Amino acid sequence: MISKKSILYFLILSVAFAFVGCKKKPRRPNPLDTVIGDTSGASGRSENIEDLTGPGTLAAGETPLFDRGLMDGERGERGIIAVMVYFDFDSSSIKASERSKLTQVADYLRTNPSHSLILEGHCDWRGTPEYNLALGERRSGSVSQYLATLGVPAERLETLSKGDLNAIEGASEAQMAEDRRVEFLVVR
């Protein structure tokens, strides 16, 4: 016969294993805390977007390449190109519909020879963090290779993967489609 003491030990041991066995999901770092490059930002800081993008006007109906609202003055002379390249699920192949955007980016770099780009690859929340980091790197690498075919020198491009750090967990299909992208960070 099993004693009450044995049952009590078994229950305590079972509860202890239940708590130890349930692994907590690791907390993701805040992407807004990510700093790229020198953070001094004091010299050459500009509030005027034309200082970063160069002169030029948009034709009627043309999408602005450089988003004035996305400029981060604390980073110094840096900004984000508003055009983003989007990808299909679990793919790093550049869609035909996205290639005209890359032509715009290549044109921007030709007219601004002192600028270079950091290509940030992003993913939706599905998949492991490790897989998504690798997929983000493949996406930014595909964009870098395509820009090279358009004549952009490789030394003006740096690839970086954010994986699923900026992704919204449990997002709708439309939101996940927006998470599968490459963003362009301009560095002067």
Secondary structure, 3 states (H helix, E strand, C coil): CCCHHHHHHHHHHHHHHHHHHCCCCCCCCCHHHCCCCCCCCCCCCCCCHHHHHCCCCCCCCCCCCECHHHCCHHHCCEEEEEEEEECCCCCCCCCHHHHHHHHHHHHHHHHCCCCEEEEEEECCCCCCHHHHHHHHHHHHHHHHHHHHHCCCCHHHEEEEEEECCCCCCCCCHHHHHHHCEEEEEEEC
